[in-house]
Amino acid sequence: MVIIQSEIIKFIVSCSDTRYYINMIISFRHKGLETFYRTGSTRGIQAKHAVKLNRLLASLDAASLPKELSYPGYKLHSLQGTLKGYWSVWVSGHWRLTFRFVHGDVELIDYLDYH
């Protein structure tokens, strides 16, 4: 019985250790996008972008490195100038999501029309 309890304790410790390595979206710059992410309300975004934004946000929530978002349809690229350190993915037309990675988490997600 002691061996079984020891194995259970090792399993519990192993499982609890992994929770510290979960990456996620930690902040938004665009309030409408944050509302969409948290509630599903399209009030603050272009409703026609909802399906694509949902897919992009799910990918961002799971990613810990930019290379994990390098799908052809995302058109991932790093930004330059005042946005150096930020990344961009394509939503539709001139619409993009911009964000940065900090310690494996995604922060300051913005939803904007470049032009």
MOPAC internal coordinates of N, CA, C and O (Angstrom, degrees):
PM7 1SCF
backbone

  N    0.0000 0     0.00 0     0.00 0    0    0    0
  C    1.4534 1     0.00 0     0.00 0    1    0    0
  C    1.5263 1   111.81 1     0.00 0    2    1    0
  O    1.2310 1   120.23 1   144.50 1    3    2    1
  N    1.3172 1   117.17 1   -35.50 1    3    2    1
  C    1.4567 1   120.81 1   179.66 1    5    3    2
  C    1.5256 1   110.43 1   -63.95 1    6    5    3
  O    1.2310 1   119.89 1   140.24 1    7    6    5
  N    1.3137 1   117.82 1   -39.76 1    7    6    5
  C    1.4639 1   121.29 1   179.08 1    9    7    6
  C    1.5214 1   110.13 1   -62.57 1   10    9    7
  O    1.2310 1   120.09 1   137.22 1   11   10    9
  N    1.3090 1   117.43 1   -42.78 1   11   10    9
  C    1.4665 1   120.98 1   179.84 1   13   11   10
  C    1.5239 1   110.00 1   -63.74 1   14   13   11
  O    1.2310 1   120.33 1   134.77 1   15   14   13
  N    1.3280 1   116.98 1   -45.23 1   15   14   13
  C    1.4600 1   119.46 1   178.80 1   17   15   14
  C    1.5212 1   110.89 1   -61.87 1   18   17   15
  O    1.2310 1   120.50 1   140.13 1   19   18   17
  N    1.3180 1   116.65 1   -39.87 1   19   18   17
  C    1.4588 1   120.35 1   178.55 1   21   19   18
  C    1.5263 1   111.01 1   -62.01 1   22   21   19
  O    1.2310 1   120.47 1   136.79 1   23   22   21
  N    1.3310 1   116.70 1   -43.21 1   23   22   21
  C    1.4602 1   120.53 1   178.64 1   25   23   22
  C    1.5266 1   111.00 1   -64.76 1   26   25   23
  O    1.2310 1   120.24 1   140.95 1   27   26   25
  N    1.3239 1   117.15 1   -39.05 1   27   26   25
  C    1.4687 1   120.73 1   177.99 1   29   27   26
  C    1.5213 1   109.98 1   -63.89 1   30   29   27
  O    1.2310 1   120.15 1   136.45 1   31   30   29
  N    1.3069 1   117.31 1   -43.55 1   31   30   29
  C    1.4640 1   120.94 1   179.18 1   33   31   30
  C    1.5265 1   110.18 1   -62.81 1   34   33   31
  O    1.2310 1   119.75 1   136.96 1   35   34   33
  N    1.3458 1   118.09 1   -43.04 1   35   34   33
  C    1.4628 1   120.78 1   177.60 1   37   35   34
  C    1.5227 1   110.58 1   -60.12 1   38   37   35
  O    1.2310 1   120.57 1   138.81 1   39   38   37
  N    1.3310 1   116.52 1   -41.19 1   39   38   37
  C    1.4595 1   120.96 1   179.68 1   41   39   38
  C    1.5304 1   110.60 1   -64.14 1   42   41   39
  O    1.2310 1   120.29 1   134.43 1   43   42   41
  N    1.3163 1   117.06 1   -45.57 1   43   42   41
  C    1.4648 1   121.03 1  -179.63 1   45   43   42
  C    1.5273 1   110.28 1   -62.64 1   46   45   43
  O    1.2310 1   119.98 1   136.21 1   47   46   45
  N    1.3177 1   117.64 1   -43.79 1   47   46   45
  C    1.4614 1   121.01 1   178.51 1   49   47   46
  C    1.5235 1   109.95 1   -62.92 1   50   49   47
  O    1.2310 1   120.02 1   136.06 1   51   50   49
  N    1.3301 1   117.56 1   -43.94 1   51   50   49
  C    1.4682 1   120.77 1   178.67 1   53   51   50
  C    1.5156 1   110.97 1   -60.59 1   54   53   51
  O    1.2310 1   120.01 1   135.78 1   55   54   53
  N    1.3182 1   117.58 1   -44.22 1   55   54   53
  C    1.4673 1   121.08 1  -179.61 1   57   55   54
  C    1.5207 1   111.34 1   -66.33 1   58   57   55
  O    1.2310 1   120.20 1   138.90 1   59   58   57
  N    1.3123 1   117.23 1   -41.10 1   59   58   57
  C    1.4627 1   118.73 1  -178.25 1   61   59   58
  C    1.5227 1   111.11 1   -70.42 1   62   61   59
  O    1.2310 1   119.67 1   150.85 1   63   62   61
  N    1.3265 1   118.23 1   -29.15 1   63   62   61
  C    1.4608 1   120.64 1   177.40 1   65   63   62
  C    1.5218 1   111.63 1   -66.18 1   66   65   63
  O    1.2310 1   119.53 1   145.04 1   67   66   65
  N    1.3202 1   118.51 1   -34.96 1   67   66   65
  C    1.4565 1   120.92 1  -176.01 1   69   67   66
  C    1.5188 1   112.50 1   -68.61 1   70   69   67
  O    1.2310 1   119.57 1   155.70 1   71   70   69
  N    1.2938 1   118.43 1   -24.30 1   71   70   69
  C    1.4590 1   118.80 1  -177.74 1   73   71   70
  C    1.5228 1   112.92 1   -65.22 1   74   73   71
  O    1.2310 1   119.86 1   161.51 1   75   74   73
  N    1.3018 1   117.88 1   -18.49 1   75   74   73
  C    1.4539 1   120.72 1   178.92 1   77   75   74
  C    1.5255 1   112.78 1   -78.69 1   78   77   75
  O    1.2310 1   120.31 1   171.60 1   79   78   77
  N    1.3051 1   117.01 1    -8.40 1   79   78   77
  C    1.4568 1   121.07 1  -177.00 1   81   79   78
  C    1.5195 1   112.96 1  -107.74 1   82   81   79
  O    1.2310 1   120.04 1  -166.55 1   83   82   81
  N    1.2992 1   117.53 1    13.45 1   83   82   81
  C    1.4550 1   121.24 1   179.33 1   85   83   82
  C    1.5258 1   108.71 1   -80.93 1   86   85   83
  O    1.2310 1   120.75 1   -55.21 1   87   86   85
  N    1.3196 1   116.16 1   124.79 1   87   86   85
  C    1.4645 1   121.45 1   178.87 1   89   87   86
  C    1.5154 1   109.07 1   -93.84 1   90   89   87
  O    1.2310 1   120.90 1   -26.89 1   91   90   89
  N    1.3198 1   115.89 1   153.11 1   91   90   89
  C    1.4570 1   118.45 1  -178.91 1   93   91   90
  C    1.5191 1   110.96 1  -165.16 1   94   93   91
  O    1.2310 1   121.98 1    -7.99 1   95   94   93
  N    1.3129 1   113.82 1   172.01 1   95   94   93
  C    1.4602 1   121.03 1   173.71 1   97   95   94
  C    1.5261 1   107.22 1   -76.00 1   98   97   95
  O    1.2310 1   120.46 1   -52.84 1   99   98   97
  N    1.3247 1   116.72 1   127.16 1   99   98   97
  C    1.4641 1   118.48 1  -177.97 1  101   99   98
  C    1.5194 1   114.11 1  -111.45 1  102  101   99
  O    1.2310 1   119.63 1   162.17 1  103  102  101
  N    1.3409 1   118.32 1   -17.83 1  103  102  101
  C    1.4666 1   118.02 1   177.42 1  105  103  102
  C    1.5250 1   111.35 1  -159.50 1  106  105  103
  O    1.2310 1   121.95 1   -23.00 1  107  106  105
  N    1.3194 1   113.87 1   157.00 1  107  106  105
  C    1.4632 1   122.39 1   179.60 1  109  107  106
  C    1.5207 1   109.23 1  -125.08 1  110  109  107
  O    1.2310 1   120.51 1   -32.87 1  111  110  109
  N    1.3002 1   116.63 1   147.13 1  111  110  109
  C    1.4571 1   121.92 1   170.91 1  113  111  110
  C    1.5333 1   109.05 1   -95.35 1  114  113  111
  O    1.2310 1   120.22 1   145.35 1  115  114  113
  N    1.3244 1   117.19 1   -34.65 1  115  114  113
  C    1.4683 1   123.50 1  -177.13 1  117  115  114
  C    1.5371 1   109.10 1   -93.88 1  118  117  115
  O    1.2310 1   120.06 1   -67.52 1  119  118  117
  N    1.3185 1   117.50 1   112.48 1  119  118  117
  C    1.4674 1   122.46 1  -175.24 1  121  119  118
  C    1.5272 1   112.78 1   -65.43 1  122  121  119
  O    1.2310 1   120.09 1   142.90 1  123  122  121
  N    1.3356 1   117.44 1   -37.10 1  123  122  121
  C    1.4599 1   120.15 1   178.16 1  125  123  122
  C    1.5178 1   111.76 1   -63.69 1  126  125  123
  O    1.2310 1   120.43 1   141.93 1  127  126  125
  N    1.3293 1   116.78 1   -38.07 1  127  126  125
  C    1.4607 1   121.57 1   177.82 1  129  127  126
  C    1.5250 1   110.54 1   -68.15 1  130  129  127
  O    1.2310 1   120.62 1   140.45 1  131  130  129
  N    1.3129 1   116.42 1   -39.55 1  131  130  129
  C    1.4635 1   119.93 1   177.35 1  133  131  130
  C    1.5242 1   110.64 1   -62.83 1  134  133  131
  O    1.2310 1   120.14 1   136.88 1  135  134  133
  N    1.3244 1   117.34 1   -43.12 1  135  134  133
  C    1.4682 1   121.28 1   177.73 1  137  135  134
  C    1.5218 1   110.34 1   -61.13 1  138  137  135
  O    1.2310 1   120.36 1   136.60 1  139  138  137
  N    1.3379 1   116.92 1   -43.40 1  139  138  137
  C    1.4635 1   120.93 1   177.65 1  141  139  138
  C    1.5253 1   110.47 1   -60.53 1  142  141  139
  O    1.2310 1   119.99 1   135.37 1  143  142  141
  N    1.3183 1   117.63 1   -44.63 1  143  142  141
  C    1.4643 1   122.95 1  -179.60 1  145  143  142
  C    1.5328 1   111.24 1   -61.79 1  146  145  143
  O    1.2310 1   120.55 1   137.41 1  147  146  145
  N    1.3209 1   116.55 1   -42.59 1  147  146  145
  C    1.4657 1   120.36 1  -174.95 1  149  147  146
  C    1.5298 1   113.83 1   -84.25 1  150  149  147
  O    1.2310 1   119.89 1   148.17 1  151  150  149
  N    1.3393 1   117.82 1   -31.83 1  151  150  149
  C    1.4697 1   119.78 1  -173.07 1  153  151  150
  C    1.5246 1   114.34 1  -121.96 1  154  153  151
  O    1.2310 1   120.01 1   160.46 1  155  154  153
  N    1.3237 1   117.59 1   -19.54 1  155  154  153
  C    1.4624 1   120.61 1  -175.71 1  157  155  154
  C    1.5171 1   113.08 1    88.44 1  158  157  155
  O    1.2310 1   119.74 1   178.40 1  159  158  157
  N    1.3218 1   118.10 1    -1.60 1  159  158  157
  C    1.4607 1   121.85 1   179.51 1  161  159  158
  C    1.5269 1   110.34 1   -71.39 1  162  161  159
  O    1.2310 1   120.60 1   -49.41 1  163  162  161
  N    1.3331 1   116.45 1   130.59 1  163  162  161
  C    1.4678 1   121.04 1   179.90 1  165  163  162
  C    1.5277 1   112.09 1   -93.58 1  166  165  163
  O    1.2310 1   120.11 1  -168.56 1  167  166  165
  N    1.3001 1   117.39 1    11.44 1  167  166  165
  C    1.4659 1   121.31 1  -175.24 1  169  167  166
  C    1.5295 1   113.86 1   -57.59 1  170  169  167
  O    1.2310 1   119.27 1   142.52 1  171  170  169
  N    1.3180 1   119.00 1   -37.48 1  171  170  169
  C    1.4624 1   121.27 1  -175.53 1  173  171  170
  C    1.5187 1   114.82 1  -100.74 1  174  173  171
  O    1.2310 1   120.27 1  -169.74 1  175  174  173
  N    1.3448 1   117.10 1    10.26 1  175  174  173
  C    1.4672 1   120.74 1   179.73 1  177  175  174
  C    1.5241 1   109.36 1  -131.56 1  178  177  175
  O    1.2310 1   120.35 1    -7.86 1  179  178  177
  N    1.3231 1   116.94 1   172.14 1  179  178  177
  C    1.4575 1   121.20 1   171.86 1  181  179  178
  C    1.5318 1   106.71 1   -72.69 1  182  181  179
  O    1.2310 1   119.85 1   -64.47 1  183  182  181
  N    1.3195 1   117.90 1   115.53 1  183  182  181
  C    1.4656 1   121.62 1  -176.36 1  185  183  182
  C    1.5266 1   112.26 1   -56.95 1  186  185  183
  O    1.2310 1   120.15 1   147.35 1  187  186  185
  N    1.3213 1   117.32 1   -32.65 1  187  186  185
  C    1.4649 1   120.39 1  -179.75 1  189  187  186
  C    1.5301 1   112.34 1   -67.95 1  190  189  187
  O    1.2310 1   119.88 1   166.49 1  191  190  189
  N    1.3295 1   117.84 1   -13.51 1  191  190  189
  C    1.4623 1   122.12 1   178.67 1  193  191  190
  C    1.5246 1   112.46 1   -95.32 1  194  193  191
  O    1.2310 1   119.47 1   178.75 1  195  194  193
  N    1.3179 1   118.62 1    -1.25 1  195  194  193
  C    1.4636 1   122.03 1  -171.22 1  197  195  194
  C    1.5291 1   113.33 1   -56.66 1  198  197  195
  O    1.2310 1   119.80 1   133.39 1  199  198  197
  N    1.3168 1   117.99 1   -46.61 1  199  198  197
  C    1.4668 1   120.56 1  -177.47 1  201  199  198
  C    1.5273 1   110.48 1   -63.65 1  202  201  199
  O    1.2310 1   120.54 1   132.87 1  203  202  201
  N    1.3254 1   116.58 1   -47.13 1  203  202  201
  C    1.4685 1   120.59 1  -179.74 1  205  203  202
  C    1.5292 1   110.59 1   -65.17 1  206  205  203
  O    1.2310 1   120.11 1   136.44 1  207  206  205
  N    1.3356 1   117.40 1   -43.56 1  207  206  205
  C    1.4647 1   120.27 1   179.14 1  209  207  206
  C    1.5223 1   111.33 1   -61.65 1  210  209  207
  O    1.2310 1   120.45 1   140.40 1  211  210  209
  N    1.3084 1   116.75 1   -39.60 1  211  210  209
  C    1.4624 1   120.50 1   178.59 1  213  211  210
  C    1.5296 1   110.31 1   -60.14 1  214  213  211
  O    1.2310 1   120.48 1   135.52 1  215  214  213
  N    1.3213 1   116.69 1   -44.48 1  215  214  213
  C    1.4644 1   121.86 1   179.11 1  217  215  214
  C    1.5349 1   110.58 1   -65.61 1  218  217  215
  O    1.2310 1   120.12 1   135.49 1  219  218  217
  N    1.3252 1   117.38 1   -44.51 1  219  218  217
  C    1.4661 1   120.99 1   179.71 1  221  219  218
  C    1.5260 1   111.72 1   -63.91 1  222  221  219
  O    1.2310 1   120.38 1   136.22 1  223  222  221
  N    1.3173 1   116.88 1   -43.78 1  223  222  221
  C    1.4650 1   120.25 1  -179.70 1  225  223  222
  C    1.5252 1   111.37 1   -65.33 1  226  225  223
  O    1.2310 1   120.14 1   142.32 1  227  226  225
  N    1.3225 1   117.33 1   -37.68 1  227  226  225
  C    1.4699 1   120.43 1   176.42 1  229  227  226
  C    1.5281 1   110.02 1   -63.60 1  230  229  227
  O    1.2310 1   120.33 1   139.07 1  231  230  229
  N    1.3251 1   116.98 1   -40.93 1  231  230  229
  C    1.4680 1   120.83 1   177.89 1  233  231  230
  C    1.5244 1   111.12 1   -65.57 1  234  233  231
  O    1.2310 1   120.45 1   136.92 1  235  234  233
  N    1.3286 1   116.75 1   -43.08 1  235  234  233
  C    1.4658 1   120.61 1   177.97 1  237  235  234
  C    1.5228 1   111.19 1   -63.44 1  238  237  235
  O    1.2310 1   120.52 1   141.58 1  239  238  237
  N    1.3094 1   116.61 1   -38.42 1  239  238  237
  C    1.4573 1   121.35 1  -179.30 1  241  239  238
  C    1.5259 1   111.25 1   -63.88 1  242  241  239
  O    1.2310 1   120.24 1   148.53 1  243  242  241
  N    1.3172 1   117.15 1   -31.47 1  243  242  241
  C    1.4625 1   121.48 1  -177.69 1  245  243  242
  C    1.5278 1   113.21 1   -91.95 1  246  245  243
  O    1.2310 1   119.70 1   161.66 1  247  246  245
  N    1.3208 1   118.18 1   -18.34 1  247  246  245
  C    1.4705 1   121.72 1  -173.57 1  249  247  246
  C    1.5231 1   112.27 1   -81.33 1  250  249  247
  O    1.2310 1   121.39 1   -32.81 1  251  250  249
  N    1.3290 1   114.94 1   147.19 1  251  250  249
  C    1.4615 1   119.95 1   173.01 1  253  251  250
  C    1.5265 1   111.64 1  -122.08 1  254  253  251
  O    1.2310 1   120.71 1   170.71 1  255  254  253
  N    1.3231 1   116.25 1    -9.29 1  255  254  253
  C    1.4660 1   122.50 1   178.58 1  257  255  254
  C    1.5236 1   109.40 1  -140.44 1  258  257  255
  O    1.2310 1   119.95 1   -30.59 1  259  258  257
  N    1.3188 1   117.70 1   149.41 1  259  258  257
  C    1.4655 1   119.86 1   178.99 1  261  259  258
  C    1.5300 1   113.47 1   -56.67 1  262  261  259
  O    1.2310 1   119.82 1   142.79 1  263  262  261
  N    1.3228 1   117.94 1   -37.21 1  263  262  261
  C    1.4665 1   119.97 1  -176.76 1  265  263  262
  C    1.5291 1   112.32 1   -62.08 1  266  265  263
  O    1.2310 1   119.76 1   160.90 1  267  266  265
  N    1.3182 1   118.07 1   -19.10 1  267  266  265
  C    1.4609 1   121.27 1   177.64 1  269  267  266
  C    1.5293 1   111.76 1   -74.08 1  270  269  267
  O    1.2310 1   120.37 1   173.95 1  271  270  269
  N    1.3215 1   116.90 1    -6.05 1  271  270  269
  C    1.4653 1   122.10 1   179.79 1  273  271  270
  C    1.5269 1   111.96 1  -113.87 1  274  273  271
  O    1.2310 1   120.01 1  -162.90 1  275  274  273
  N    1.3055 1   117.59 1    17.10 1  275  274  273
  C    1.4669 1   120.22 1  -173.90 1  277  275  274
  C    1.5319 1   112.57 1   -88.56 1  278  277  275
  O    1.2310 1   120.51 1  -128.14 1  279  278  277
  N    1.3164 1   116.63 1    51.86 1  279  278  277
  C    1.4629 1   122.04 1   173.93 1  281  279  278
  C    1.5278 1   108.13 1   -85.59 1  282  281  279
  O    1.2310 1   119.74 1   -35.11 1  283  282  281
  N    1.3352 1   118.10 1   144.89 1  283  282  281
  C    1.4678 1   120.08 1  -177.55 1  285  283  282
  C    1.5304 1   114.15 1   -54.75 1  286  285  283
  O    1.2310 1   119.29 1   139.34 1  287  286  285
  N    1.3103 1   118.96 1   -40.66 1  287  286  285
  C    1.4613 1   121.80 1  -178.03 1  289  287  286
  C    1.5214 1   114.48 1   -71.66 1  290  289  287
  O    1.2310 1   120.22 1   165.75 1  291  290  289
  N    1.3275 1   117.19 1   -14.25 1  291  290  289
  C    1.4655 1   120.45 1  -179.26 1  293  291  290
  C    1.5280 1   112.01 1   -85.70 1  294  293  291
  O    1.2310 1   120.05 1   155.94 1  295  294  293
  N    1.3155 1   117.51 1   -24.06 1  295  294  293
  C    1.4701 1   122.94 1  -178.88 1  297  295  294
  C    1.5340 1   111.62 1    50.63 1  298  297  295
  O    1.2310 1   121.18 1  -132.67 1  299  298  297
  N    1.3131 1   115.34 1    47.33 1  299  298  297
  C    1.4638 1   122.25 1  -179.59 1  301  299  298
  C    1.5242 1   110.84 1   -62.33 1  302  301  299
  O    1.2310 1   120.87 1   -46.58 1  303  302  301
  N    1.3307 1   115.95 1   133.42 1  303  302  301
  C    1.4598 1   120.26 1   173.04 1  305  303  302
  C    1.5264 1   109.87 1  -154.91 1  306  305  303
  O    1.2310 1   121.52 1   -28.13 1  307  306  305
  N    1.3327 1   114.70 1   151.87 1  307  306  305
  C    1.4667 1   119.76 1   177.95 1  309  307  306
  C    1.5230 1   108.43 1   -81.49 1  310  309  307
  O    1.2310 1   121.15 1   -29.30 1  311  310  309
  N    1.3140 1   115.41 1   150.70 1  311  310  309
  C    1.4635 1   121.32 1  -178.95 1  313  311  310
  C    1.5303 1   109.98 1   -98.70 1  314  313  311
  O    1.2310 1   121.00 1   -20.58 1  315  314  313
  N    1.3100 1   115.69 1   159.42 1  315  314  313
  C    1.4669 1   122.26 1  -176.30 1  317  315  314
  C    1.5360 1   109.90 1  -120.85 1  318  317  315
  O    1.2310 1   121.01 1    -1.10 1  319  318  317
  N    1.3101 1   115.67 1   178.90 1  319  318  317
  C    1.4650 1   121.05 1   176.05 1  321  319  318
  C    1.5152 1   112.28 1    67.37 1  322  321  319
  O    1.2310 1   120.59 1    47.24 1  323  322  321
  N    1.3331 1   116.48 1  -132.76 1  323  322  321
  C    1.4673 1   120.69 1  -177.33 1  325  323  322
  C    1.5248 1   112.06 1   -68.49 1  326  325  323
  O    1.2310 1   120.18 1   163.42 1  327  326  325
  N    1.3279 1   117.25 1   -16.58 1  327  326  325
  C    1.4680 1   121.05 1   178.92 1  329  327  326
  C    1.5287 1   112.13 1  -103.26 1  330  329  327
  O    1.2310 1   120.39 1  -159.34 1  331  330  329
  N    1.3215 1   116.87 1    20.66 1  331  330  329
  C    1.4611 1   120.48 1   177.75 1  333  331  330
  C    1.5261 1   109.02 1   -58.21 1  334  333  331
  O    1.2310 1   120.63 1   -45.25 1  335  334  333
  N    1.3210 1   116.40 1   134.75 1  335  334  333
  C    1.4624 1   121.41 1  -176.56 1  337  335  334
  C    1.5178 1   112.29 1    97.61 1  338  337  335
  O    1.2310 1   120.58 1   168.66 1  339  338  337
  N    1.3271 1   116.49 1   -11.34 1  339  338  337
  C    1.4595 1   121.78 1   177.34 1  341  339  338
  C    1.5250 1   109.64 1   -98.15 1  342  341  339
  O    1.2310 1   121.37 1   -20.04 1  343  342  341
  N    1.3160 1   114.99 1   159.96 1  343  342  341
  C    1.4564 1   123.21 1   178.28 1  345  343  342
  C    1.5168 1   108.53 1  -123.65 1  346  345  343
  O    1.2310 1   121.07 1   -19.37 1  347  346  345
  N    1.3205 1   115.57 1   160.63 1  347  346  345
  C    1.4574 1   120.87 1  -179.94 1  349  347  346
  C    1.5228 1   109.59 1  -136.03 1  350  349  347
  O    1.2310 1   120.87 1   -38.90 1  351  350  349
  N    1.3313 1   115.95 1   141.10 1  351  350  349
  C    1.4631 1   121.89 1   170.45 1  353  351  350
  C    1.5196 1   108.18 1  -126.06 1  354  353  351
  O    1.2310 1   120.86 1   -31.71 1  355  354  353
  N    1.3070 1   115.97 1   148.29 1  355  354  353
  C    1.4559 1   123.94 1  -175.99 1  357  355  354
  C    1.5221 1   110.47 1   -80.51 1  358  357  355
  O    1.2310 1   120.41 1   -45.49 1  359  358  357
  N    1.3282 1   116.82 1   134.51 1  359  358  357
  C    1.4637 1   122.33 1   173.66 1  361  359  358
  C    1.5225 1   108.50 1  -102.12 1  362  361  359
  O    1.2310 1   120.40 1   117.42 1  363  362  361
  N    1.3331 1   116.84 1   -62.58 1  363  362  361
  C    1.4661 1   121.96 1  -179.89 1  365  363  362
  C    1.5267 1   108.41 1  -170.46 1  366  365  363
  O    1.2310 1   120.23 1   -39.50 1  367  366  365
  N    1.3276 1   117.16 1   140.50 1  367  366  365
  C    1.4635 1   119.70 1   179.40 1  369  367  366
  C    1.5165 1   110.72 1    54.79 1  370  369  367
  O    1.2310 1   120.45 1    58.24 1  371  370  369
  N    1.3331 1   116.75 1  -121.76 1  371  370  369
  C    1.4657 1   121.54 1   178.00 1  373  371  370
  C    1.5287 1   112.29 1   -94.39 1  374  373  371
  O    1.2310 1   119.39 1  -178.37 1  375  374  373
  N    1.3114 1   118.77 1     1.63 1  375  374  373
  C    1.4636 1   122.45 1  -177.83 1  377  375  374
  C    1.5239 1   111.05 1   -79.00 1  378  377  375
  O    1.2310 1   121.16 1   -45.00 1  379  378  377
  N    1.3303 1   115.38 1   135.00 1  379  378  377
  C    1.4645 1   122.40 1  -179.05 1  381  379  378
  C    1.5256 1   110.32 1  -138.01 1  382  381  379
  O    1.2310 1   121.61 1   -22.42 1  383  382  381
  N    1.3294 1   114.52 1   157.58 1  383  382  381
  C    1.4596 1   121.62 1   164.67 1  385  383  382
  C    1.5205 1   105.84 1  -105.53 1  386  385  383
  O    1.2310 1   120.15 1   -49.65 1  387  386  385
  N    1.3195 1   117.32 1   130.35 1  387  386  385
  C    1.4609 1   121.23 1   174.29 1  389  387  386
  C    1.5206 1   107.65 1  -115.68 1  390  389  387
  O    1.2310 1   120.74 1   -31.56 1  391  390  389
  N    1.3277 1   116.18 1   148.44 1  391  390  389
  C    1.4662 1   121.04 1  -174.44 1  393  391  390
  C    1.5194 1   108.67 1  -166.49 1  394  393  391
  O    1.2310 1   121.18 1    -8.08 1  395  394  393
  N    1.3225 1   115.36 1   171.92 1  395  394  393
  C    1.4571 1   120.45 1   172.99 1  397  395  394
  C    1.5215 1   109.08 1  -139.82 1  398  397  395
  O    1.2310 1   121.28 1   -22.39 1  399  398  397
  N    1.3172 1   115.15 1   157.61 1  399  398  397
  C    1.4570 1   121.90 1   176.38 1  401  399  398
  C    1.5216 1   108.52 1   -99.74 1  402  401  399
  O    1.2310 1   120.63 1   -46.56 1  403  402  401
  N    1.3261 1   116.40 1   133.44 1  403  402  401
  C    1.4613 1   122.59 1   175.05 1  405  403  402
  C    1.5248 1   107.15 1  -132.29 1  406  405  403
  O    1.2310 1   120.62 1   -68.08 1  407  406  405
  N    1.3177 1   116.43 1   111.92 1  407  406  405
  C    1.4645 1   122.64 1  -178.89 1  409  407  406
  C    1.5290 1   111.69 1    53.21 1  410  409  407
  O    1.2310 1   120.01 1  -140.69 1  411  410  409
  N    1.3140 1   117.58 1    39.31 1  411  410  409
  C    1.4576 1   122.19 1   177.45 1  413  411  410
  C    1.5134 1   115.22 1    85.80 1  414  413  411
  O    1.2310 1   119.93 1   173.53 1  415  414  413
  N    1.3139 1   117.74 1    -6.47 1  415  414  413
  C    1.4648 1   121.50 1   177.55 1  417  415  414
  C    1.5274 1   109.46 1  -102.01 1  418  417  415
  O    1.2310 1   120.85 1   -24.06 1  419  418  417
  N    1.3307 1   115.98 1   155.94 1  419  418  417
  C    1.4616 1   121.78 1   179.20 1  421  419  418
  C    1.5211 1   108.32 1   -99.69 1  422  421  419
  O    1.2310 1   120.32 1   -46.68 1  423  422  421
  N    1.3329 1   117.00 1   133.32 1  423  422  421
  C    1.4554 1   119.55 1   179.42 1  425  423  422
  C    1.5211 1   111.50 1  -139.39 1  426  425  423
  O    1.2310 1   121.65 1   -15.09 1  427  426  425
  N    1.3182 1   114.45 1   164.91 1  427  426  425
  C    1.4630 1   124.54 1   176.81 1  429  427  426
  C    1.5267 1   112.49 1    54.36 1  430  429  427
  O    1.2310 1   120.95 1  -131.80 1  431  430  429
  N    1.3127 1   115.78 1    48.20 1  431  430  429
  C    1.4627 1   119.51 1   179.20 1  433  431  430
  C    1.5205 1   108.81 1   -72.34 1  434  433  431
  O    1.2310 1   121.38 1   -52.43 1  435  434  433
  N    1.3267 1   114.97 1   127.57 1  435  434  433
  C    1.4586 1   121.09 1   177.77 1  437  435  434
  C    1.5229 1   108.49 1  -120.63 1  438  437  435
  O    1.2310 1   120.70 1   -30.29 1  439  438  437
  N    1.3167 1   116.27 1   149.71 1  439  438  437
  C    1.4646 1   124.53 1  -179.63 1  441  439  438
  C    1.5105 1   105.55 1  -123.18 1  442  441  439
  O    1.2310 1   120.32 1   -69.00 1  443  442  441
  N    1.3411 1   117.00 1   111.00 1  443  442  441
  C    1.4544 1   118.34 1  -172.86 1  445  443  442
  C    1.5199 1   112.32 1  -147.80 1  446  445  443
  O    1.2310 1   122.07 1   -20.82 1  447  446  445
  N    1.3265 1   113.64 1   159.18 1  447  446  445
  C    1.4558 1   123.20 1   174.45 1  449  447  446
  C    1.5221 1   106.28 1   -97.69 1  450  449  447
  O    1.2310 1   120.10 1   -66.72 1  451  450  449
  N    1.3268 1   117.41 1   113.28 1  451  450  449
  C    1.4667 1   122.04 1  -176.18 1  453  451  450
  C    1.5177 1   113.84 1   -59.42 1  454  453  451
  O    1.2310 1   119.65 1   148.45 1  455  454  453
  N    1.3407 1   118.27 1   -31.55 1  455  454  453
  C    1.4690 1   119.76 1  -171.51 1  457  455  454
  C    1.5014 1   112.85 1  -117.17 1  458  457  455
  O    1.2310 1   120.10 1   180.00 1  459  458  457

